Amino acid sequence: MSMFREHWIGGLVAYSTFFIVSLITTIAISIIYTLPMVWNPTISLNPIKIVGCFTVAVLFGLWPDVDIKSKSQKIFYTLLFILNVVLIVFFGRYLESALLGLFAMLPIMSKHRGWTHAKGTMLLLPGLFLLIPIYAAYPEWYSGETFLDAFDALLGWDELPRVVRTGLPFYVASFIGYASHLYLDGILFRSRKAQRRKARVSQ
């Protein structure tokens, strides 16, 4: 099995396992304690968001290999190019487009299995799914107001927890996909497959 196929299947299987267990737990606790089904913020029951979370898990299962010429790199740079065009042409978001382009250069500048394969990145990079809803929901951040005005507004927003909660299922999905990649590469934990691969290389 190629590493590309191994990683996208790994991300899909890992998130599918989590989603099924989390969904069963959500239903069981909702029935036992008569709670609304939305009590569990780690998964969404919206069909579109469910598909989105599975897609994110698979993509983040591939993401770490964007630092080397690979199918993963082709997929991500195609997606980043399309997103950049959409930001510029349809939304006129030149600052966001520039930041996206700057971020897109970072993996190419690093060595293979550098920061994209770090455990810290696995925790931090999915955090974009928590920050983007805040940025999108509150125009004070990019409406030309000063940073202090925006910060004062942020402190007064009672809706902030709800907005962060909307991104949580995607954070969890991206984290699980990322973790599956590091696991299969023998970085997160030393998997048997990674041990066998290392043994073959050393022979």
TARA-V474076 format. One record per residue. N is the residue number from 1. RES is the residue in three letters. SS is DSSP state (h for helix, s for strand, l for the rest). PHI is phi as a letter, one per 30 degrees, with the letter a starting at -180 (* if undefined). D_FIRST is the distance of its C-alpha to the first C-alpha in Angstrom with 2 decimals. Layout:
# TARA-V474076
n:N res:RES ss:SS phi:PHI d_first:D_FIRST
n:N res:RES ss:SS phi:PHI d_first:D_FIRST
This chain:
# TARA-V474076
n:1 res:MET ss:l phi:* d_first:0.00
n:2 res:SER ss:l phi:d d_first:3.81
n:3 res:MET ss:h phi:d d_first:6.53
n:4 res:PHE ss:h phi:d d_first:8.30
n:5 res:ARG ss:h phi:d d_first:6.51
n:6 res:GLU ss:h phi:d d_first:6.28
n:7 res:HIS ss:h phi:d d_first:9.87
n:8 res:TRP ss:h phi:d d_first:11.32
n:9 res:ILE ss:h phi:d d_first:10.39
n:10 res:GLY ss:h phi:e d_first:11.71
n:11 res:GLY ss:h phi:d d_first:14.79
n:12 res:LEU ss:h phi:d d_first:15.41
n:13 res:VAL ss:h phi:d d_first:15.29
n:14 res:ALA ss:h phi:d d_first:17.35
n:15 res:TYR ss:h phi:d d_first:19.91
n:16 res:SER ss:h phi:d d_first:20.16
n:17 res:THR ss:h phi:d d_first:21.04
n:18 res:PHE ss:h phi:d d_first:23.56
n:19 res:PHE ss:h phi:d d_first:25.03
n:20 res:ILE ss:h phi:d d_first:25.65
n:21 res:VAL ss:h phi:d d_first:27.23
n:22 res:SER ss:h phi:d d_first:29.24
n:23 res:LEU ss:h phi:d d_first:30.41
n:24 res:ILE ss:h phi:d d_first:31.57
n:25 res:THR ss:h phi:d d_first:33.33
n:26 res:THR ss:h phi:d d_first:34.95
n:27 res:ILE ss:h phi:d d_first:36.26
n:28 res:ALA ss:h phi:d d_first:37.52
n:29 res:ILE ss:h phi:d d_first:39.36
n:30 res:SER ss:h phi:d d_first:40.74
n:31 res:ILE ss:h phi:d d_first:42.21
n:32 res:ILE ss:h phi:d d_first:43.53
n:33 res:TYR ss:h phi:c d_first:45.09
n:34 res:THR ss:l phi:h d_first:45.74
n:35 res:LEU ss:l phi:c d_first:43.93
n:36 res:PRO ss:l phi:d d_first:42.69
n:37 res:MET ss:h phi:d d_first:38.98
n:38 res:VAL ss:h phi:d d_first:38.61
n:39 res:TRP ss:h phi:d d_first:39.40
n:40 res:ASN ss:l phi:c d_first:35.75
n:41 res:PRO ss:l phi:d d_first:34.95
n:42 res:THR ss:l phi:d d_first:31.25
n:43 res:ILE ss:l phi:b d_first:30.30
n:44 res:SER ss:l phi:c d_first:31.94
n:45 res:LEU ss:l phi:c d_first:33.12
n:46 res:ASN ss:l phi:d d_first:33.46
n:47 res:PRO ss:h phi:e d_first:31.00
n:48 res:ILE ss:h phi:d d_first:30.53
n:49 res:LYS ss:h phi:d d_first:29.89
n:50 res:ILE ss:h phi:d d_first:27.46
n:51 res:VAL ss:h phi:d d_first:25.35
n:52 res:GLY ss:h phi:d d_first:25.88
n:53 res:CYS ss:h phi:d d_first:24.73
n:54 res:PHE ss:h phi:d d_first:21.45
n:55 res:THR ss:h phi:d d_first:20.93
n:56 res:VAL ss:h phi:d d_first:21.94
n:57 res:ALA ss:h phi:d d_first:19.61
n:58 res:VAL ss:h phi:d d_first:16.53
n:59 res:LEU ss:h phi:d d_first:18.05
n:60 res:PHE ss:h phi:d d_first:18.89
n:61 res:GLY ss:h phi:d d_first:15.42
n:62 res:LEU ss:h phi:c d_first:14.65
n:63 res:TRP ss:h phi:e d_first:18.12
n:64 res:PRO ss:h phi:e d_first:18.07
n:65 res:ASP ss:h phi:d d_first:16.07
n:66 res:VAL ss:h phi:d d_first:18.96
n:67 res:ASP ss:h phi:d d_first:20.62
n:68 res:ILE ss:l phi:b d_first:18.65
n:69 res:LYS ss:l phi:d d_first:18.15
n:70 res:SER ss:l phi:a d_first:14.97
n:71 res:LYS ss:h phi:d d_first:14.20
n:72 res:SER ss:h phi:e d_first:15.31
n:73 res:GLN ss:h phi:d d_first:18.51
n:74 res:LYS ss:h phi:d d_first:19.26
n:75 res:ILE ss:h phi:d d_first:18.97
n:76 res:PHE ss:h phi:d d_first:21.19
n:77 res:TYR ss:h phi:d d_first:23.73
n:78 res:THR ss:h phi:d d_first:24.15
n:79 res:LEU ss:h phi:d d_first:24.82
n:80 res:LEU ss:h phi:d d_first:27.14
n:81 res:PHE ss:h phi:d d_first:29.00
n:82 res:ILE ss:h phi:d d_first:29.60
n:83 res:LEU ss:h phi:d d_first:30.75
n:84 res:ASN ss:h phi:d d_first:33.05
n:85 res:VAL ss:h phi:d d_first:34.60
n:86 res:VAL ss:h phi:d d_first:35.18
n:87 res:LEU ss:h phi:d d_first:36.81
n:88 res:ILE ss:h phi:d d_first:39.11
n:89 res:VAL ss:h phi:d d_first:40.01
n:90 res:PHE ss:l phi:c d_first:40.22
n:91 res:PHE ss:l phi:c d_first:41.15
n:92 res:GLY ss:l phi:i d_first:42.72
n:93 res:ARG ss:l phi:c d_first:40.95
n:94 res:TYR ss:h phi:d d_first:41.19
n:95 res:LEU ss:h phi:d d_first:40.99
n:96 res:GLU ss:h phi:d d_first:37.81
n:97 res:SER ss:h phi:d d_first:36.33
n:98 res:ALA ss:h phi:d d_first:37.36
n:99 res:LEU ss:h phi:d d_first:35.89
n:100 res:LEU ss:h phi:d d_first:32.56
n:101 res:GLY ss:h phi:d d_first:32.60
n:102 res:LEU ss:h phi:d d_first:33.55
n:103 res:PHE ss:h phi:d d_first:30.74
n:104 res:ALA ss:h phi:d d_first:28.22
n:105 res:MET ss:h phi:d d_first:29.31
n:106 res:LEU ss:h phi:d d_first:28.71
n:107 res:PRO ss:h phi:d d_first:24.94
n:108 res:ILE ss:h phi:d d_first:25.39
n:109 res:MET ss:h phi:d d_first:28.29
n:110 res:SER ss:l phi:c d_first:26.45
n:111 res:LYS ss:l phi:d d_first:24.32
n:112 res:HIS ss:l phi:d d_first:20.56
n:113 res:ARG ss:l phi:h d_first:20.05
n:114 res:GLY ss:l phi:c d_first:23.70
n:115 res:TRP ss:h phi:d d_first:25.29
n:116 res:THR ss:h phi:d d_first:22.35
n:117 res:HIS ss:h phi:c d_first:20.63
n:118 res:ALA ss:l phi:d d_first:23.95
n:119 res:LYS ss:h phi:d d_first:24.76
n:120 res:GLY ss:h phi:d d_first:27.93
n:121 res:THR ss:h phi:d d_first:26.21
n:122 res:MET ss:h phi:e d_first:24.15
n:123 res:LEU ss:h phi:d d_first:27.60
n:124 res:LEU ss:h phi:d d_first:29.54
n:125 res:LEU ss:h phi:e d_first:27.54
n:126 res:PRO ss:h phi:d d_first:27.18
n:127 res:GLY ss:h phi:d d_first:30.97
n:128 res:LEU ss:h phi:e d_first:31.28
n:129 res:PHE ss:h phi:d d_first:30.99
n:130 res:LEU ss:h phi:c d_first:34.14
n:131 res:LEU ss:h phi:d d_first:36.04
n:132 res:ILE ss:h phi:d d_first:35.50
n:133 res:PRO ss:h phi:d d_first:37.29
n:134 res:ILE ss:h phi:d d_first:40.20
n:135 res:TYR ss:h phi:d d_first:40.43
n:136 res:ALA ss:h phi:d d_first:40.30
n:137 res:ALA ss:h phi:d d_first:42.70
n:138 res:TYR ss:l phi:b d_first:45.40
n:139 res:PRO ss:h phi:d d_first:46.72
n:140 res:GLU ss:h phi:e d_first:48.90
n:141 res:TRP ss:h phi:d d_first:46.08
n:142 res:TYR ss:l phi:b d_first:46.22
n:143 res:SER ss:l phi:c d_first:49.60
n:144 res:GLY ss:l phi:j d_first:51.49
n:145 res:GLU ss:l phi:d d_first:52.91
n:146 res:THR ss:l phi:d d_first:53.06
n:147 res:PHE ss:h phi:d d_first:50.45
n:148 res:LEU ss:h phi:d d_first:53.08
n:149 res:ASP ss:h phi:d d_first:53.91
n:150 res:ALA ss:h phi:d d_first:50.28
n:151 res:PHE ss:h phi:d d_first:49.94
n:152 res:ASP ss:h phi:d d_first:53.12
n:153 res:ALA ss:h phi:d d_first:51.82
n:154 res:LEU ss:h phi:d d_first:48.54
n:155 res:LEU ss:h phi:d d_first:50.49
n:156 res:GLY ss:l phi:c d_first:52.43
n:157 res:TRP ss:l phi:d d_first:49.57
n:158 res:ASP ss:l phi:d d_first:49.50
n:159 res:GLU ss:l phi:d d_first:46.52
n:160 res:LEU ss:h phi:e d_first:44.24
n:161 res:PRO ss:h phi:e d_first:42.58
n:162 res:ARG ss:h phi:d d_first:41.88
n:163 res:VAL ss:h phi:d d_first:40.38
n:164 res:VAL ss:h phi:d d_first:38.10
n:165 res:ARG ss:h phi:d d_first:37.13
n:166 res:THR ss:h phi:d d_first:35.87
n:167 res:GLY ss:h phi:c d_first:33.14
n:168 res:LEU ss:h phi:d d_first:32.20
n:169 res:PRO ss:h phi:e d_first:29.63
n:170 res:PHE ss:h phi:d d_first:27.76
n:171 res:TYR ss:h phi:d d_first:28.11
n:172 res:VAL ss:h phi:d d_first:26.63
n:173 res:ALA ss:h phi:d d_first:23.69
n:174 res:SER ss:h phi:d d_first:22.95
n:175 res:PHE ss:h phi:d d_first:23.48
n:176 res:ILE ss:h phi:d d_first:21.07
n:177 res:GLY ss:h phi:d d_first:18.30
n:178 res:TYR ss:h phi:d d_first:19.14
n:179 res:ALA ss:h phi:d d_first:19.32
n:180 res:SER ss:h phi:d d_first:15.85
n:181 res:HIS ss:h phi:d d_first:14.52
n:182 res:LEU ss:h phi:d d_first:16.92
n:183 res:TYR ss:h phi:d d_first:16.11
n:184 res:LEU ss:h phi:d d_first:12.39
n:185 res:ASP ss:l phi:d d_first:13.70
n:186 res:GLY ss:l phi:i d_first:16.27
n:187 res:ILE ss:l phi:c d_first:19.16
n:188 res:LEU ss:l phi:d d_first:20.48
n:189 res:PHE ss:l phi:b d_first:20.28
n:190 res:ARG ss:l phi:d d_first:18.79
n:191 res:SER ss:l phi:d d_first:15.90
n:192 res:ARG ss:h phi:d d_first:15.17
n:193 res:LYS ss:h phi:d d_first:11.56
n:194 res:ALA ss:h phi:d d_first:13.22
n:195 res:GLN ss:h phi:d d_first:15.93
n:196 res:ARG ss:h phi:d d_first:13.93
n:197 res:ARG ss:h phi:d d_first:12.29
n:198 res:LYS ss:h phi:d d_first:15.89
n:199 res:ALA ss:h phi:d d_first:17.32
n:200 res:ARG ss:h phi:d d_first:15.33
n:201 res:VAL ss:h phi:d d_first:16.50
n:202 res:SER ss:h phi:d d_first:20.01
n:203 res:GLN ss:l phi:d d_first:20.37
